[in-house]
Amino acid sequence: MMRFRGTLVFAILFFFVFVSVGSAEEEKINPKISKFNTAALFDKKKDFENRELIIKFESNITSEEKQQILQSVNVKELTNLKLGNLTLVSTDTEDELTTIAENLLRFKQVEYVEPNYKLGATFTPGDPGYSKQWYLNKIEMPKAWDINKGASNVTVAVIDGGVQTSHPDLKGKMVAPIDITTGRSTITGEPHGTHVAGIIAATINKTGVSGIAPNVKIMPVNVFKGETANVDDIVKGIKYAVDHKADILNLSLGSRSYSYALEYAVKYANSKGVMVIAAAGNESTYISTYPAAISSVLAVSATDKNDKITGFSNYGSYIDIAAPGLDIFSTISGSSYTNMSGTSMASPVVSGVSALVLSKNPLLKPAQVESILKKSAYDLGSKGWDSFYGHGRVDAYKALFVTPYPVHSLTISARSFTMKGTNKNNISFYAQGGTTASLYIQNSKGTIIKKLITNRKWAGGKLTAAWDGKMDNGNYAISGTYKLVAKATNGKKTVYKSATMNVIDKVTTSIQAASSVQFSPALKAKLSIPYYLTKNARVTAVIYDSKHREVKRLHNKTALKPGKKTLVWNGKNNKGKKISNGKYTLVMSAYDTKNVKKASKRVAVSVDSVMPKGNLTIVSSLFKMDGRVKPGVKVNFNEWVYVRTYVTTDKGVKVKKLTYDKVFKPGASTLSWNGKNDKGLYAAEGKYRYYIEYRDAAGNKKSMKSSIFSVQDWVKPAIRSIAPITYRSKTNLPISYTISKPGIVKIELLKDNKIFRTILTSTYKAKGSYSFVFNGKDQAGNYLVDGKYQFRISITDKYKLTTIYNGYITVALTKVVINYPSVVQYFPGDEAAVYYNLSENANVTIEIFNELNQKVKTITANTSKLQGTNSFVWDGSFDGNFPEVSDIYYYTIKAKNTAGNETAVKGKMTLDEDPVWLKSKSFSFSASEGSGNINNLEFDISVTQQIKMTLIVFDSSYNLLDEKEFDLFNGVNTLEYPLPASTDRNYIIEFKDLLGNLYYYSIQE
C-alpha cells in the first residue's frame, strides 16, 4: 500500500471591514435592498439570528400602535435600539421570518424589516508559519475559528506512519498512542504521519503552524513498516482506534486492491458511530482506490490554490468531496515544518473540518456530518456532484455555520423567579432529534433538587416544562441562585446547556387539603386525610361536631416540617368512644414560633355508615338487537351514588360494562345498551340480565340484578369477501367470503348488472367462512372474454333481513396482469421493498425514476419471473449522478409474456401518501370512568380490501410490551384494545396488504 506526499507554495489574503457610525438624527436612507425583496434579505446563505428581526418604524408612531402591530404578528419587543425608532423583536413561533416580515410590511407605520445579521472579526493566528498556509484562508478558516476551534473531547485517529508526539505544535494533545507493528505505545515520529497530524490539530501557540481544529485530540496509530503497511495492521489499527473511543479516522493511505477485511473493519467503525475519511489516491486515474472507494468512507480528492483539481489527484464515481492538497505547509518529524502535496494532505483537511463540526455538535452521526460537509461545500466543476470534486471543495466556515447546536435556545420566562406557591416559571429549550433529553435544576452545591424532564426519547424540536418552585422531595426551594441544566445524549456523547435563575421565596404559610371527605366506620377502621404544609409551622388539628363542640384533637401545636402529610382519625372522640353518623368539621391551624396564626383550613367530614337504597326494572323482556342504542333498564336511588352496571348472561358471566363508577343523583334514571359486548362484537342470542353495584360517597355499597330478558339478533347480516380479484389463468379460482350470522345464501355472476350464471342456489349456511369456485366460464361452459365481471352474494336471515354483497372479478387471460401497490411507503435514503403479483410467467424490467422523470436506477432488466407474488428491493442508491435524496420516487414494472404482449404499471414511493386501500384511520385513547388512567386504545379504520394489522407496543427503551394482530375487512373496522399496564407506552401500527407490502404509522398517547 502507499501514502501520498508532496510540497507547498503559500499566499495570504488580508480582508478589512470598516464600519462608520452616523449621527443620531433621523436620516432618510435609500436601502441597497428593497424592503419588499425578502428573498434577498432572508437568504439562507446569510448569517443571522433565526428568531429575531429589526424593525424600522415611522418616527411618529405611538407606543400603543407599535404594540398592536407587534401583537398582530406574534412577536415581542426585546429592546429599543435608541436610534431612528429601530426596534429589536423576537418570535417563539415556528413561522418563517420571511412570512413575519411580509406581514409587518403591510402596516404603513413600518418602514423597513430585516433579520438581525451576525457580524464578527475573523480570527487570525499569530503562528509564524500561518502565512505559508494558503489553504486555511481558502476554506475560510479565520471565520470558522470565530465559531469554533475544536473541543478536547473530540479525537481524530491518524492511522498512518508514526507521529512525533513531542513536536512543539503537537505535544500535550496525544491520546492513546500505539504502534500496531510493535504493539508498544512508544511511536517513532516520521514526516508523513506528523504532517497529517499537524494539518488537523497543530496548536495555535505563536509557534510553527496552525491546525484546522487546534483544540481537538490526536490518536496516533502507526501501521507502517517503512514505506508500506499491510491490511492486517490497518485493520488492527482501525479496531484499536474505534475501541479507544476515536470519533474520526483519517486514512491517508490507499491501494487499488480491494480488501474484504479492510471493508469489514470500516463497517465496524461505522457500526460504532465513527466517521472514516480517506485519501482518493495520487495516480491521476479514475480507477478506484481503497479504502476511499468503500461506500461508507468519505473519499477526498485534492485541489490547488486556484480551486482546480491537481494533476496527481485520482477522480471517479467514488469521490465525495475535494480539499486543498497542493503545497500544504505543516509539521514534520524532527520538530520541523515543510510542504507536502497529495490527497494525503487533502484528507486531513476534511478530517479537521469534520472535527470542528463534531466539536460544535458531538451528537451528530457520521452520515449527518458527511451531509453537512457536502451541502456546505463550494461547488466546483460541473454543477452538483461530479467525478473530480465530488460535491465540491470543503468550506469550514459554511460547514460550521449550518451545523446545528445539539441543545440551544434555553429560555426562562423569569430569570428572577418570585416563588409564591401559586405561580410557575416556564422553561423551554431545543434538542436535536434522535437523542434522549433531560431538564433539571441544581442548587449552589451542584445537587439536583428537581427533575423536570427525565430521559425523554426526542424526535427533535422544542421541549417545554414549568416549575412551581417545589423540589423533588415536595418542599419549596429556599431563596438563592439555582442552575437550570438542559441535557441531550445519543448514548455515546452528552451535551449540556445551562442558565442561572434567582429564586425569591415569597411562599406564604398555608395548609392545602380537600374541602370535604367521606368516612364510613362500617367499612374502614381509620380515616386518612392527606394535606400539604408549605412552611415550618406548629399545627393544631381538631374535629368538631355540627354544634362546634370539640370531638377529637389530632394535633395540638405540633411542630411540623413542610411537605406532604396525613392526618389519621379512628372515628372516636377524645374519650375513646365511637361517634355517631353525621356532619363534622376538621379545623387545621398553623402557627409560627411566636404563636401567631398564619394559616387555617376547614375540611367537611361526613360520617355515614348507612347503606344506600336502590331498585331496578327492565324496560322490556325482549331486546331486539339492531345496532341502535336502546333503553334497557330503569334504576332509582335514594341518594347520590357511584354506579357500576354490567350486562351478564343468565349464568352471571359479564359480557358488557355499561357504566363504571358513574355518578347518579337521587331519583330515577335509564340505562341504555346497543347489544355489543366489551370486545365490540354483537352479543349472541340468548338469555341475559342487568347486574348493578352501587356505593355512596362514604363507600357503603350494595348490588342488585334484574330479571332475565331475551336478546334477538336483528342486526342485518354482514358479508365480507376479497375484492377486486383478477382471474389470470384457466384454473379454478377459490373466492372466500364470510357471513356474520346464519341465513339463506345465494351466489350469482353478472355482467353489466345482468345475471348470466348461478354459482350457488338458495342454501342455508351457518355463521362462518366459506368459499366458492370461479372457473372463468359462463353457464354454458365457455370461457369468458377478458373484461370486468361482478359476483353477487346475498343472505337472508330468519328475521327476513337481507344483505347483498357485490364483488368484482377482472378476467385477463390474454395479457400479463400485474397486481401492484400504487403507493408504497418509502423512507428517504433507506431501503424500500415492493411486492407485486404476475398473472403468468414473464420477463420483467423494473426501474426507479425521480420527480423529474429521470431514471436513477435499474433494479432488473428483462429478467424471467414466475407467476405469482414477486418482490424487489431498492437500497436508495443511484446508477448515475443525481441530486441528493428526495422525498418522492416512482417505480415502473414492465412484464412481457411469451406471446410478446407487454404490460407496464407505475407506482409511487413516498411517505406523504397513504395506500389507496386505506380510506381513513383514527385512533383514540380512553380511560375507565372515574379512574383517570388510560387503559383502552380504540381504532376506526376504513379499508377497501382485506388487510393484516399488527399493533406493537413498547416502552421508551424499546422493550416490547405487547404485540397484537388484527384482521381488517372491506369497510369500516371498529376495534378496541386493552392496553398493557404501564405508564411508559409507545405504539407502532403495521399494515400488511394482500401482496405483502408493509406500511408503518406511529401513534402518540
ABEGO torsion letter per residue (X at the ends): XBBBBEBBBBBBBBBBBBBBBBBABBBBBBBABBAABAAAAABAABBBBAABBBBBBBAABBAAAAAAAAAAAGBBBABBAGBGGBBBBBBABABBAAAAAAAAAABAABABBBBBBBBBBBBBBABAAAAABAAAAAAGAAAAAAABAEBAABBBBBBBBBBBAABAAABGABBGBBBAAAGBABBBBBAAAAAAAAAAABBBAGBEBBBABAABBBBBBBABBEABBBAAAAAAAAAAAAAAGBABBBBBBBBABBBAAAAAAAAAAAAAGBBBBBBAEAAGBABBBOAAABAABBBBBBBBAAGBBBAABBBEAABABBBBABGBBBBBBGGBBBBBBEAAAAAAAAAAAAAAAAAABAABBAAAAAAAAAAABBBBEBBEBBAAAEAEBBBAAAAAAABBBABBGBBBABABBBBAGABBBBBBBBBBBGBBBBBBBBBAAGBBABBABBGBBBAEEBBBBBBAGBBAAGBBBBBEBBBBBBBBBAGABBBBBBBBBBBBBABBBBBBBBABBBBBAAABABBBBBBBBABBBBBBBBBBBAAGBBABBABBGBBBBBEBBBBBBAGBBAAGBBBBBEBBBBBBBBBBAAGBBABBBBBBBBBBABBBBBBBBBABABBBBAGBBBBABBBBBABBBBBBBBBBBAAGBBABBABBGBBBBBEBBBBBBAGBBAAGBBBBBEBBBBBBBBBBAAGBBBBBBBBBBBBBBABBBBBBBBOBBBBABBBBBBBBBBBABBEBBBBBBBBGGBBABBABBBBBBBBEBBBBBBAGBBAAGBBBBBEBBBBBBBBBBAAGBBBBBBBBBBBBAABBBBBBBABBBBBBGBBBBBBBBBABBBBBBBBBBBAAGBBABBABBGBBBBBEBBBBBBAGBBABBBBBBBABBBBBBBBBBAAGBBBBBBBBBBAABBBAABABBBBBBBBBBGAGBBABBBBBBBBABBBBBBBBBBBAAGBBABBBBBBBBBEBBBBBBBBBBBABBBBBBBBBBAAGBBBBBBBBX
